[in-house]
Amino acid sequence: MGQGDIMSTLTKINSDDDNYYDFILPRVIIGNRGDLLSRYGIIQLLKTLSSRICVFCKSEQDLLDLGVPCLKYRKFHNFFMSRAQKRALKRTGIVVWGAGLDMQDESGLFKLLYLIFWFTYYRALNKKVVVLCQGAGPLESGIAKFLASIVIKKTDLIVARDSQSYKLLRSINHKKVIESASDGIFLGKIDFASIEKKEREYIDSMFLRKELSVGFNIRLWYHLKSGLLPYQFSRKSSLRRAAPLMEKLVDSSSRLIDNLLEKHNCSVFLISAYQPGEYTSEDDMIWLDMIRKKSDNEKIILIKEKMSLLAYLYLMSKLDLMIGVRLHSALTAVRLNVPSINLSYTLKGKSIFSDMGLSEYVFELSEFIKDPFIIADKVAAMLSNLESEKLKFKQISNDIVKKNSEIIKACMQEVME
């Protein structure tokens, strides 16, 4: 059955019910720009299969220009759903759990238990469950792998966002339908035509200098501890645990940025991968602010303002180079054809960049902390050959978008049949 046949059949079945949805996306995403953009790409692809889509979200602004119904989250991570959300779930065909990284025990077992609870609930409603563009791992403990196996059994399809996640999930359950593709950010189109005039003018005003522009991002790390509950339940002790290495990371970052300013006469933009003020336990701003305060150089610019997702994309598109600890700060740049370096703190960065043919652009975060200048030669080479680098990243990005769309659309068509 082809795409046209599927859409025709669904329309015929549901034409008498305007409140029926073919797809519903209930996963909670708050402030995480990378996950929001991945979901944005996923929804764009789903819209090529059906217009009947509903999304649980914090704000309609998180959906950009998609024009799909939005049911806002309730308290406690939407654990206590509204009547409208319950009704929407009952009147949907396929639950799409899209974007992010939930099947892991690095931050505790709670996420796995959370998945089991919700997937069991969806199954009790007789819904198909599809996991799209998610990462997986690490799963170090036996109990974590056992819980992950329960999660996998409750799905109709999993499309992993990288080969490492795919191999891990297949090693746990090789009988289920599990495919490998790329991150959801490599789906759909990005169009700046609808960006608000004030946001466009504000961003343009920061790029008036005729000089190179480098984006830089770091995040809180070294705070996680395997156990039952996530670190947010013991935030103070987690921060104490992370403090020594985070202090070194801030210092190494500052030293590299000073080197960039001296050697390349550029501006450096400190950019959080989280919407400021929305999810403080994960916000990068506190660490970027520490870097900013280490220097009085006006060419180090901390982006503190809250902005729309489209404005965030527009800002990132103006860069000549992005250096990011957060994987999605680097992936967003790649999606926008901006040469990028990932300072990887887990296997996921290496795996995704390797899958894209960009393994030479990944460096170990632990090594960067010891010596921030390990990336200096690579940065210099990229900036001195900027046009060829941009062409390379553009070709890679376009190829991934095309391949990703083909794989996921084919998988979804099979589930819809």
N, C-alpha and C positions, 0 to 999 in steps of 0.2 A: 504494500500500500504506500503510495507516494505522499508527499507533504500536503498537496492539494486535497487528496482523498481524506486524509486525517482531519484537516481543518473543516472540510465539508461535513463529515460525519459528526464531529463534535458540535458544530453549529446546529445541525439538524436535531441532535439529541437534546441540546440545551436551549434551543431558541425560544421555548415557552417559559424560560426561567432566567430572568435578568440577574438574579442573585447567585447563580451557579458559577463556580470558578473551575477552570481546568487545572490551574496551578495556584498554590498558595505558598508563600515564603515566610515562615514564622520565626526563623532564627534571629535572636536579639543581637543587634550591632549598635553600640553606642559610642560615637565619637571617633571610631577607628576608620580613618580616611581610606586606608588600603582595603579593608573588608567592605566598606560602603561602595567603593569603586568596583570591586570584584562583583558584588551583588548587582550593581548597575549594569555591568556587562552581561551577566547571566540573564537578567530580566529582558534586556534587549534581544538576546537570542530566543528566549521563550516567546516573545511577542511575534516572532516569525512563524511560530507554531500555533498560537492562539492569542486572542486579545483578552480572554477571560482570565485575568491574573489579579491576585490580591496579595498585598504585602503588609506584614506587621512591621511597624517602624516607629522611631522616636518623633520624626517630623517629616512632613511631605517634602521639605527642602532636601532631605537625604535621597530622594528619588529623582532629583533634577527635573528633566523635562519628559519623564516617561508617561505621565498621565494615567497611572494605574491606581485603583483604590488603595487607600492607606488606612490601616487600623492601628491606632497608637498604642504603644506599650503601656502596661500597667506596672505597678510597683513590684518589687522583689523579682526583677529580671523576667517580668511578665508571667510569673508562676501562677498568679491568680488572674486568669484571662477574663476579659469582659464578655458580656452576652453576645455582642456582635462578633467577637473573635471566635467564640465557640460555635456560633451559627455558621460563620464562614467556613470553618474547618469541616463541619458536617456536610456542607454543600460544595465540597471541592472534590476533585478527582485525584490529584497527585500532590503530595507534600514535597516541596523541594527545599532541602536543607543546604543552603549555598554559602560558599566562601568560608575562610577562616581555618582554624586548626583546633579541633576538639578531641580527636582520638589520640590522646597522649597522657602520660602520667608525670610529666616534668613538673607540673604545677599542682599535683595531687590527683586523686582518683575521682574527685567530685564531677568533673566534666563528663567522664565516662558514665557515671551513675545518672547524671542529668540527661545524657543521650538515651540511655536505656529507658528512663521514665517517659520521656516524650515520644520516643519511637514506639513504645508499647501502647501509649495512649492513641497514637495515630493508627496503629494496627487494630486497636479495639474499635475504632471508627470505620474499619475496613478500607483504609486508604493505602494507596501505594506510597512508598517512601523512597525518594531519590536524593542522594548526596552528590552535589556538584562542586567541583573545583575546590575540594578540601585537601589540606595536608594531613599527614598522620605521623605520629611518632615524636619523640621516642616512646616506646612501650617497654620499659626495662623489667618490671616485675611480672611474675607469673600471674598474679591476680589482675594486673592491668591487661595482659593479653587475653585472659579469660573474659573479662568484661568487654573488651573490644570485639571478641568473637560473638558475644551476645548482640552487640550493636549491629554488626555486619549481617547477622542472620535476619534481622528485622528490616533489611533494606531490599529493594527491588533492583537497585542500580547504584553503584558508587563510581564516580569519575574522579580519580585522584589528580591533584594538580602538578605532580612531579613523579619521576620514575622511582625515587627512593620510597615515597609513600605508597606507590602502587605495589612495589615488591614486598613491603612490609605487610600490607593488607592481604595480599595473595598468599603470603606465608602463613597467615592465620586462618584464612578460609579460601581455598582455591576453587570451591564449587560455586560460589556466588558470582554474579555478574559484576566484575570490577574492571574498569578500563583506566587508561592513563592519558591525560591530556595536559593542559597548562592552566595557569591561574585565570580566574574569571575576568581579570582586568584586560586580558587579551581577547575580548569579545566585543562585538558591537562597534559603534562609531563614537568619536568625540568631536563635538561641534561647538565652537566658541561664539557662534552667532548670537546666542541668547544671553550671554553674560551681561550683567547689569553695568550700565555706563560708569557708575561711580567706582565699582570694583575694578573695571578695566583701566580706568584712568589712574586709580591708586597704584595698581601694579605697574603700569607703564612708567609712572613717575620714578620708580625705583631703578629703572633700567635706562636712564637717559645718558649715563656715562658711556663713552665709547671704550669699554674695557671688558675683559672676560668676566663672566659671572659663574660662581661655583656654589652649588647648594650643599649643605652639610647637615647631617642628622645623627643623633645618638639616642639611645633609649636606656631605661633602667634595665639592668641585667644582674646576674649573680645573686638574685634575691629569692629564687624559687627553691622549694624543697619538697621532695616527694612525700606524700602522705595522703590523708583522706580529704582534707579541706584545702581550698585554694589559698594563696598567700594573703589575699585581702582580709582574711579572718585574723591574721596576725601581722598586720602591716608594719608595726613598729619594729618587731624583731626581724622581719624580712629586710627592712631598710638598714638596720644595724649590720646584718649579715653582708649586705651588698656594699656598704659604705667604703671600705678600704679600696676595693677594685674600681668602684665608680669614681672615686677621687682620682685614681690613676688614669682612668679613661678620660675624664674631663681635662686633666693636665696634658695627656698625650694629644688630645684633640686640639687644645689650644696651641701646642707647639707646632703641630702640622699646619694649622691655619696661619700662624705667624710666618711660616716658611712659604706658604702659598702667596701671601701678600707681598713678601719680599722678592720672591723669584718670578712671579707671574703678573704682578701689578693688577690684581683682580679684585672684585668685590666678593665677599663670602656671605651667603644667606643661610642663617640658621633656621631650619624649617621643621616643625613638629609634624609627625605623621598622625597626630590626634587633633581633633577640633578642640581648641583651647577651652578649658573650663567644664567640659562635658563629662569627663571620666578621669578624675584627678589621680587615681591610683596608677594609671597607665600613661598619663600625659608626659610628653618628652620635655615640656617647657622648662621645668625646674633645672634640668641638666644643661639645656641649651643656654639658659640664663646665666648659669655658672661660667660657661665658656665665654659668654659675652662680657661678663664683669672682669675677666682676667686681662682685658685689653681696653684701651680708650680709643682704638683705631675706628674711625667712623665708617670704614669700609666693611666692618663686620656688622651685619644687619640682622637683628633678631625679629622674626616675623611673629608678632604677638597677637595681631588682630584676628578675630574670628571672621571667617569668610565662607562663602558658599563652596560646595565641592567643585563647581565649574571654575570658580575663581582660583581655587587651589591648583587645579589642573593647568589653568592659564599661567599661573606663577611658575609652576614647574617647567612648563614648555619654553619659558624664556631663558632657562639656564643653558650654559654651555657644557656643564659637567655636574653630575650629582654624586656625592659620596655619602652612603647611607649605612647605618648599622641596622635600622629596621628594614627588613626585606622589602616591604611594600613601598618604602621611600625610593628604593632603587628600581623596583619593578615599574612604578609609576613613571619614572624617568625613561626607562626603556620603552614603555608603551608610547611615550611622546617623542620618541626618536632622539632622546638626549643621552649621550654617552654616560655610563654609570659604573661605579665601583661599589661592591657590597662588602662591608666588613662583617663577616659571618660569625655568628656566635653559636649556631647549631648546624646540623647536617642539611637543613632545609635550604639554606642559602646556596650551599655548594651544589646541591642536587638540581635546583631550579636553574641556576646559571649554567651548569653543565649541560642540562637538557636543551638550553637555548643556544649552545655553542659559544658560551661566554665564560668558560671556566678561568681564563686568564685575568678576568676582572673581579675575581673573588679573593679576598685575603682574610686570614684568621684574625678575629678580633683580639684574641689573647696575645698574638704576636704584635699586633698594632699597638697594644698597650705597652708592651716592652720597648718597642721601637717604632714610633709613628712614621718614621721616614722610610719604612719598608715599601710604602706605596708612592714615594716621591718620584721615582724614576718613571713609574707607570703613568702618573698624573702628568708629568712633563711631556712624555711621549704622546699622550692623548691630546693635550692642549696644543702641541706643536703641529699635530696632524688633524685638527679639529674637523675640517670638512669631510675628510675620508672616514673619520670615526662616526660622524653623524650619518653619513650614507650607509655605513655598515650597520648601525643600530636601526636605521629606518627599514632596511631590507629584512633584517632579522625580525623586527616587530611585525611587519606586514605579513611575513611568512607564517609566524606563530598565530596571528589572528585568523588567517585563512584556514590553517590546519586545525586549530582549536575549534573553530565554528563547525567545520565539517564533522569532526569526531563527535562532538557533543550533540549536534543536531541529529545525527544518525542514531546515537544511543537513545535519545529522547523519543524519537519516532518509534523505535522498537517497544519502549515502555508504553507509549500511548496506544499501540495496537492491542 
